[in-house]
Amino acid sequence: EFREFRVHRHSIPPFIPLEQLSREFLPRDLRGFLEILSRHLNAFVGRRRQLEQFQERFSDCIQGIPRRNSLCNLLSFCYRIPGKSGNA
């Protein structure tokens, strides 16, 4: 039996192109839709985790709080080099 799948209510971050993915994959390939969606979510979580690790490992060099965009693919921060006088 043919079922039509569609996205109704969700908590997917807005920067993931959910509408485009659902148009492209849902009519014919539910597994493909879920695979691509999973890749987007895992990439986002991976970038966010890398930022957390960066802050943990280099907290003594980072001045202030790093700024990031919601996608976690743009990071802005100031740092100092230990043992050097002045700011970098």
N, C-alpha and C positions, 0 to 999 in steps of 0.2 A: 504494500500500500504506500502510495506517495504522500509524504508529509511536507508541508511548507513550513520552514523554520524562519523565525524572525527574532530580532533582539527587541525585548520589551523594556523592562526596567533593569538597570545595571549600575555598577559602580566602577566601570572601566575609566581610567583617567582620560580627560578630554583630548589630550594630545595624541592618543592612539586613533588612527583613522577607522574607527569602528563602522561608520556608515559605509565607507568605501569598501571595506573588507566584507561586510555583510552583503552588499550588492553583488560583489564579485564571486563570493564563494557559497553563500547560503542557498541559493536556488539549486545548486547541484552538488556541493561538496562540503558537508558538515565537518568531516574530519580535517580537511584542508583549512577551513575557517578556524577551527580550534587550534590547529598547529601554528598558523601564522599569528593568531592572537597570543598564544603562549610565547612565541618568540619575542613579540613586542613587549609583553609584560616581563619576561625574564631579562631582557636587555635593560629595561628601565630599573628593575630591582638590582641588577648587577652594577649599573652606574651609580645608583644611590649608595650601595654598599661600598664601592670604591671610594666615594667621597667620605663616608664615615671612617673608613680605614685610614685615609689620607689625614683626616683631622686627628685621629688617635695617634698615629705614628709621628706626625710632624707638628704636634700642638705647640712644642717649644719654639718653633720657627715661624708659625703663622701669627700674624698680628691681627687681632680682631676676629670677626666671624666671617668665613668665606661666604660669598653670595653665589647663588645658583639659580638657574631657571627651573621651571616645574619639570622639565624633561630630564634634568640632571646631565645635560650635555654641554652646558656652558658654565664655567666656574670662574669666579673673579676673587682674588685674594691678594693681600700684601704679606710679605715675608721678610725675615731678616736671616742673614747667614751667621750662624754661631761663630764667635771668635772675631767677627768683623765689627768695626764701629760704624754707626750710621745705619740707614735703612736701605733695602734693596728695592 
